[in-house]
Amino acid sequence: MTSLAGWNFTKFAEGIRALGISGPPVSGILPGAQHGTDELMTNFASVNFLDLQRREDVMDVLVDATRQYGLGSGGSRIVQGVTPPHLDMEETVAAYLGKEAAISFATGTVANIGFINALANTQSFMPGLAMVNRDTVFVYDRDAHWSLWKAAEGLKFGERLFSFRHNDVESLEEVLKEQQGKRVVVVLESVFSIDGTVAPLHEMVEVCRRYGALSFVDDANGFLVYGPEHRKFAREYEGLRQADFVMVSMKKAVGLEGGLVAGPRDAIQAFELLSGTGSFTAGMSAPAAAGTAYITRLLSEKEPQIVDDYLEKVANFRMKLLDAELPITETETCFSSVIIGDERKCVEVYGAFLEHGIRVPPYLYPAARRGQAVLRIIVNAAHTEEQMDHLVEVATKLRAQGLF
Ligand SMILES: Cc1ncc(COP(=O)(O)O)c(C=O)c1O
């Protein structure tokens, strides 16, 4: 029998058990405004904040596509291929993002890893079919998502990998100035889900252009929510449309699973091989692709009011939190966090909310900066006034008790 002596698993497992977060919370219902098995909690953790999966028409699309194409792909996209819904979805989303083409992946993380792999590495498949990228340089927003940093782990910081201060245009420009003459990829994120901040993409993408750098925007959190002129952050999203590449995740507004990178046609085609994640792992499922195409049209053309109503709800919800003098993050996006700071304290406050039947998840390092743990509150389109008021009431009570 293999011995685990010398490994730290037992001590580590004891540590997380002591925190009370040894396993994922279990729920027997569709993810959304509530969560649980026998006793339902009010849930402010779900990132599928528009609650679209519950709609009959969306369910029909998912069920029909499952019957026609199945849930399993049968292999990776380059070997087994894709289905008509994949092609439809990639074309629809690329057009929505103002790009020539798109390639889909199983998740946003897999898309990010594939993108960075394609641009960071030298790959030779056979004589005449090679990509030499050993000199490319990456410039990241310091607070970029874990998946992007993970993908760049093999790049030496200070040589091929640099960072700039979060959402700071001047800081980005300083770094780009020093890297002039090199092939540079700037990695940006539109909406940061930990603190709700929005990048000044209109300025950042312009700076990238000026310095001849490629721009890549991870729009996991804003896809299908922000962009139209009458909504907040229209200027920032005009910048996103100018970026060379955009990545989106289907986990958030769409409420399904999948990821996609959109950009110039030849580059997207090259990613079929260069991403690695298009060849060595399963792609997005056909039902998720069909559902994403349907929802993209629903939210951008047929019923944009769904998003407008939701954003109004976000504004009202934030007003309730602010009226109660709760210390939430400043930017008005779907992500409102309370900064708790200390990681253990944050888990403790999470536990206190649970005792009142409310789930507001703790985000600790490395999701948040070290020592800046947050409780992240996402209002769901299906939350009732009573559920929102209950959260405010409990938060006010716990705050009065000095918990945060
Ligand atoms: C900014 C950002 N990028 C990428 C991802 C990863 O997306 P997925 O969950 O589809 O892997 C997330 C997920 O939360 C995210 O917030």
The ligand as an SDF file (V2000), in Angstrom:
LIG
                    3D

 16 16  0  0  0  0  0  0  0  0999 V2000
  -12.3220   36.6390  -15.0210 C   0  0  0  0  0  0  0  0  0  0  0  0
  -12.5200   35.1670  -15.1550 C   0  0  0  0  0  0  0  0  0  0  0  0
  -11.8490   34.5220  -16.1090 N   0  0  0  0  0  0  0  0  0  0  0  0
  -11.9920   33.2010  -16.2900 C   0  0  0  0  0  0  0  0  0  0  0  0
  -12.8360   32.4640  -15.4990 C   0  0  0  0  0  0  0  0  0  0  0  0
  -12.9430   30.9890  -15.7060 C   0  0  0  0  0  0  0  0  0  0  0  0
  -14.1330   30.6840  -16.3370 O   0  0  0  0  0  0  0  0  0  0  0  0
  -14.7440   29.1980  -16.2450 P   0  0  0  0  0  0  0  0  0  0  0  0
  -15.4110   29.0920  -14.9270 O   0  0  0  0  0  0  0  0  0  0  0  0
  -15.6720   29.1150  -17.3990 O   0  0  0  0  0  0  0  0  0  0  0  0
  -13.5910   28.2680  -16.3440 O   0  0  0  0  0  0  0  0  0  0  0  0
  -13.5660   33.0970  -14.5000 C   0  0  0  0  0  0  0  0  0  0  0  0
  -14.4590   32.3120  -13.6450 C   0  0  0  0  0  0  0  0  0  0  0  0
  -14.9930   32.6400  -12.6870 O   0  0  0  0  0  0  0  0  0  0  0  0
  -13.4040   34.4920  -14.3090 C   0  0  0  0  0  0  0  0  0  0  0  0
  -14.0590   35.1590  -13.3670 O   0  0  0  0  0  0  0  0  0  0  0  0
  1  2  1  0
  2  3  1  0
  2 15  2  0
  3  4  2  0
  4  5  1  0
  5  6  1  0
  5 12  2  0
  6  7  1  0
  7  8  1  0
  8  9  2  0
  8 10  1  0
  8 11  1  0
 12 13  1  0
 12 15  1  0
 13 14  2  0
 15 16  1  0
M  END
$$$$
